[in-house]
Amino acid sequence: MDIREAIQHYIPFNEQEEADKALILDFLSKNGDAFYRSNLVAHMTASAWVVNPARDRVLMVYHKIYDSWSWTGGHADGDEDLARVALRELREETGVKSARLLSGDIFSLESLTVDGHEKHGAYVPSHLHLNVTYLLEADDRDALTVCEEENSGVRWFGLDEALLASSEPWFVERIYRKLNEKLRARFA
């Protein structure tokens, strides 16, 4: 099943996901370049909510641009296999080698605003990340490495501790709390 079909078949968890699913599907239907960051209005991204085997810790990075602890993820850059993108970004940003998808299914959908910022000495205008999140598992004993270009820290947090670590209130309330709720419901 391609990513468009996967999004179409995805059952939203809440009102935010329902609205964002409609937005993402509409954008994909109208923009042939939605998987490329050259689309300056919006483009597809993938994130990972990475938990340990006990499902009581989550792996986060200290993101330089957002100046906050956050999930891992990044741009599709033409790759429509967003699960592969989420795994690639996790490995690049953390050095984790043992990660695996807990399911090939989409774990969450989000439309994320990105403020204008500098990257590689050039200005990137404000835009949307149309994001697909996957649930991954990694061994919390693996060695962690910082990707100096993007983050300045990599660390495991308890599920509730991760909410306190992030300094982005909207992400905490609308995304990370939701991901923890979904995780707990799935493995209760």
Secondary structure, DSSP 8 states (H G I E B T S, - for coil): --HHHHHHH---SSHHHHHHHHHHHHHHHH-TTTTSTT-SSEEEEEEEEEE-TTSSEEEEEEETTTTEEE-EEEE-TT---HHHHHHHHHHHHH---S-EES-SS--EEEEEEE--EEETTEEE--EEEEEEEEEEE--TTS-----TTTEEEEEEEEHHHHHHH---HHIIIIIIHHHHHHHHHHT-
